[in-house]
Amino acid sequence: MSISVRHVTKQFGTQKALDDVSFEIGGSEVVGFLGPNGAGKSTMMKILTCFLPPTSGDASVCGFDIRKASMDVRRNTGYLPEHNPLYTDMYVKEYLAFTAGMYRLRNVKGKVKEMIGTVGLEREQHKKIGALSKGYRQRVGLAQAMIHDPKVLILDEPTSGLDPNQLEEIRGLIRHLGQERTVMLSTHIMQEVEAICDRVIIIDKGRIVADDDARHIRGLGGSRQAVLVEFDGRAKAEDLLALPGVDRAVYGEGNAWTISYTGEGDIRPVLFQFAVDKGLKVLTLQRAERNLESVFKELTGK
């Protein structure tokens, strides 16, 4: 396993940031690590990169224990923190050469050139980091995380501040990197997770609440379902809310409604009968597709 976490708890005074967290991540896998603000995402990433020790529990990266072999963990891990720490008075090429030197890499010049091409910094390479836009600073951060060719990449909000074109380029880069190594990333952009992640782990209040294949994650989050229905006349919200299992009725344009309900059954026959009883006709009726955002809200209580 590239990453193994076993019953990790992290406490800051009386506050428990992580509460008995366990998971494993294999090689060549892109995993989205999701959760609301304060859920414990960054704390977990800092523990895996040896910036913070756990209060209890164990973790390893590429088989190296984070407590006993922290230097080996660092050699095999590339890390981009949420607040990208850069030396803003250094030039891009100078900073990357400095980073390569810390890892004692051979052919530093060639490695810097390779990273500049990989993350698309050719036009900015002779500028000071302080003169770059936030998006290009993120690219510098990605370059320093990858320059020593780590087996595991841990990226905390890697696309923060990127414009739509840059966003697509970095997503493509992360997808490519995931073919050759393990990538663990956090983000608040659900479309990003659906676009690039093989697997999703959701954490809330320091505990894992979901861990599943990205294609199956929409099936989590309880038994709540939704349908879109349009009548040929106006229905009343209170009448719709009185139907069995309906807990939400949102009015849209025209006479369209989004009906949320709980249960395993199909509410569409109930809505047809409702229309008959109210002297209405059903113009459209279809299930609303669940997405990652709706599952995330249900699992984290937001």
C-alpha positions in Angstrom: 0.0 0.0 0.0 1.2 3.5 -0.8 -0.6 5.0 2.1 -1.8 3.2 5.2 -3.6 4.9 8.1 -4.5 2.9 11.2 -6.7 4.3 14.0 -5.2 7.8 13.8 -6.4 10.3 16.4 -5.1 13.9 16.6 -6.1 16.1 19.5 -5.3 19.8 20.0 -6.1 20.5 23.7 -9.7 19.5 24.2 -10.5 19.6 20.4 -10.3 16.3 18.6 -9.3 17.1 15.0 -9.2 13.4 13.9 -11.0 10.6 15.7 -9.9 7.0 15.0 -9.3 7.4 11.3 -8.3 4.4 9.2 -7.9 3.9 5.4 -5.6 2.6 2.8 -4.6 3.9 -0.6 -3.0 1.7 -3.3 -0.6 2.6 -6.1 -1.6 4.4 -9.3 -4.8 5.8 -7.7 -6.2 9.3 -7.6 -8.2 9.8 -4.4 -10.3 12.8 -3.5 -10.2 13.6 0.3 -13.3 15.7 0.9 -14.9 17.3 3.9 -16.3 20.7 5.1 -14.0 23.3 6.6 -12.6 22.1 9.9 -13.3 18.4 9.2 -9.6 17.4 9.6 -8.4 17.1 5.9 -5.4 19.3 6.3 -4.5 17.8 9.6 -4.5 14.3 8.1 -2.3 15.5 5.2 0.2 17.1 7.6 0.4 13.9 9.6 1.1 11.9 6.4 3.9 14.3 5.4 5.4 14.3 8.9 4.6 17.9 9.7 2.5 16.8 12.6 2.7 13.7 14.8 -0.6 11.9 15.6 -1.8 11.8 19.2 -2.4 8.0 18.8 -2.5 5.5 16.0 0.0 4.7 13.2 0.5 5.6 9.5 3.0 4.7 6.8 3.8 6.0 3.3 5.4 3.6 0.9 6.0 1.2 3.8 7.9 3.7 5.9 6.5 4.6 9.3 5.9 8.3 9.8 7.3 8.2 13.3 10.3 5.9 12.8 11.4 6.8 9.2 10.2 10.3 8.6 13.1 11.1 6.2 12.2 8.1 4.0 8.6 9.3 4.0 9.7 12.7 2.8 11.9 11.3 0.1 8.9 9.4 -1.3 6.3 12.1 -0.9 5.6 15.4 -2.7 3.5 17.9 -0.8 1.6 21.0 -1.8 0.0 22.6 1.3 -3.2 24.6 1.2 -1.3 27.8 1.8 1.5 27.5 -0.8 4.7 28.6 0.9 7.1 30.1 -1.6 10.2 32.3 -1.5 8.7 35.3 -3.3 12.1 37.1 -3.8 13.5 34.1 -5.7 13.2 33.6 -9.4 11.2 30.6 -10.6 14.2 28.7 -12.0 16.3 29.7 -9.0 13.7 28.4 -6.5 13.2 25.0 -8.3 17.0 24.6 -8.5 17.2 25.3 -4.8 14.4 22.7 -4.1 16.2 20.1 -6.3 19.4 20.8 -4.4 17.7 20.0 -1.1 16.8 16.6 -2.5 20.4 16.2 -3.7 19.2 15.5 -7.2 21.6 14.9 -10.1 21.3 16.9 -13.3 19.5 19.8 -11.5 19.4 21.9 -14.6 17.7 19.2 -16.6 15.2 18.4 -13.9 14.3 22.1 -13.5 13.7 22.4 -17.2 11.6 19.3 -17.2 9.3 20.6 -14.4 8.9 24.0 -16.0 7.7 22.2 -19.1 5.4 19.8 -17.2 3.5 22.5 -15.3 3.6 25.1 -18.1 5.9 27.8 -16.7 8.0 28.4 -19.8 6.9 32.1 -20.2 7.2 32.8 -16.5 10.5 31.0 -15.6 12.6 34.1 -15.6 10.3 36.1 -13.3 10.4 36.5 -9.6 7.8 34.4 -7.8 6.4 37.5 -6.1 5.5 38.9 -9.6 3.4 35.8 -10.5 -0.3 35.5 -10.4 -1.8 33.1 -7.9 -2.5 30.6 -10.6 1.2 30.5 -11.7 2.3 30.4 -8.0 0.2 27.2 -7.7 2.1 25.8 -10.7 5.4 26.6 -9.0 4.1 24.8 -5.9 3.2 21.7 -8.0 6.6 21.8 -9.7 8.4 21.7 -6.3 6.2 18.9 -5.1 7.1 16.8 -8.1 10.7 17.7 -8.8 12.2 14.7 -6.9 9.8 12.3 -8.7 8.0 11.1 -5.6 5.8 7.9 -5.5 3.1 9.7 -3.6 1.7 13.2 -4.2 -0.4 14.9 -1.4 -2.1 18.0 -2.8 -4.2 20.3 -0.5 -6.4 22.4 -2.8 -4.1 22.2 -5.8 -6.3 24.1 -8.2 -7.0 27.1 -5.9 -6.9 30.4 -7.9 -6.6 28.9 -11.4 -8.6 30.3 -14.3 -10.8 27.8 -16.3 -8.1 27.2 -18.9 -5.4 26.6 -16.3 -7.8 24.5 -14.3 -8.3 22.1 -17.2 -4.6 21.8 -17.8 -3.8 21.0 -14.2 -6.6 18.5 -14.0 -5.1 16.8 -17.1 -1.7 16.8 -15.4 -3.1 15.3 -12.2 -4.9 12.6 -14.2 -1.6 11.8 -16.0 0.3 11.7 -12.7 -2.2 9.3 -11.3 -1.3 6.7 -13.9 2.2 6.5 -12.5 1.9 7.2 -8.8 -0.5 7.7 -5.9 -2.3 11.1 -5.7 -4.3 12.2 -2.7 -5.9 15.6 -3.1 -8.4 17.7 -1.2 -10.7 20.2 -2.9 -14.1 21.9 -2.5 -14.9 21.7 -6.2 -17.1 18.6 -6.6 -16.9 18.6 -10.4 -13.1 18.4 -10.1 -13.4 15.2 -8.0 -15.9 13.7 -10.5 -13.5 14.5 -13.4 -10.2 13.2 -12.1 -10.7 10.9 -9.0 -10.9 7.1 -9.0 -12.0 7.1 -5.4 -13.6 9.4 -2.8 -13.0 9.6 0.9 -15.3 11.9 2.8 -14.4 13.1 6.4 -16.7 15.0 8.7 -15.9 16.1 12.3 -12.7 14.1 12.3 -14.3 10.8 11.2 -14.6 9.0 7.9 -18.2 9.0 6.8 -17.7 7.5 3.3 -15.0 5.7 1.3 -16.0 4.3 -2.1 -15.2 4.2 -5.8 -16.0 7.5 -7.4 -18.5 5.8 -9.7 -20.5 4.3 -6.8 -20.3 7.3 -4.4 -23.6 8.7 -5.6 -25.4 5.7 -4.1 -24.3 6.7 -0.6 -25.8 9.3 1.7 -29.0 7.5 2.8 -32.2 6.7 1.1 -33.3 10.2 0.0 -34.3 10.5 -3.6 -35.6 13.3 -5.8 -37.9 13.6 -8.9 -38.6 16.5 -11.2 -42.3 16.9 -12.1 -44.2 19.5 -14.1 -48.0 19.9 -14.0 -50.3 21.7 -16.4 -51.5 23.9 -13.6 -50.4 25.2 -10.2 -50.0 22.8 -7.3 -49.7 23.8 -3.7 -46.6 23.1 -1.7 -48.5 22.1 1.4 -50.4 19.5 -0.6 -47.2 18.0 -2.0 -45.5 18.0 1.4 -48.5 16.0 2.7 -47.6 13.1 0.4 -46.0 10.0 2.1 -42.2 10.4 2.4 -42.0 13.9 0.8 -39.9 16.2 3.0 -39.2 18.9 0.5 -41.0 20.5 -2.5 -39.2 23.3 -4.4 -41.1 25.3 -6.9 -39.2 26.1 -10.2 -40.2 27.9 -13.4 -43.6 27.4 -14.9 -45.4 24.7 -12.9 -42.3 22.5 -12.3 -41.3 21.2 -8.9 -38.3 19.3 -7.5 -39.7 16.8 -5.0 -37.4 15.2 -2.4 -38.5 12.1 -0.5 -37.1 9.3 1.6 -37.7 5.6 1.1 -36.8 2.8 -1.2 -40.1 2.9 -3.2 -40.9 4.8 -6.4 -42.9 8.0 -5.7 -43.9 8.6 -9.3 -47.2 6.6 -9.1 -48.1 8.6 -6.0 -47.5 11.8 -8.0 -49.7 10.6 -10.8 -52.5 9.8 -8.4 -52.0 13.2 -6.8 -52.4 14.9 -10.2 -55.6 12.9 -10.8 -57.0 13.9 -7.4 -56.2 17.6 -8.0 -57.5 17.6 -11.6 -54.0 18.2 -13.0 -52.1 16.6 -15.9 -48.5 15.5 -15.6 -46.4 17.0 -18.4 -43.0 15.7 -17.3 -41.9 13.3 -14.6 -38.3 12.0 -14.2 -35.9 11.0 -11.5 -33.3 13.7 -10.6 -29.8 12.3 -10.9 -27.9 12.3 -7.7 -24.5 14.0 -7.8 -21.5 14.1 -5.6 -22.4 17.5 -4.2 -25.8 16.2 -2.9 -24.2 13.1 -1.4 -21.6 15.3 0.3 -24.3 17.6 1.8 -26.3 14.6 3.1 -23.3 12.9 4.7 -21.9 16.0 6.3 -25.2 17.4 7.4 -24.9 20.6 5.4 
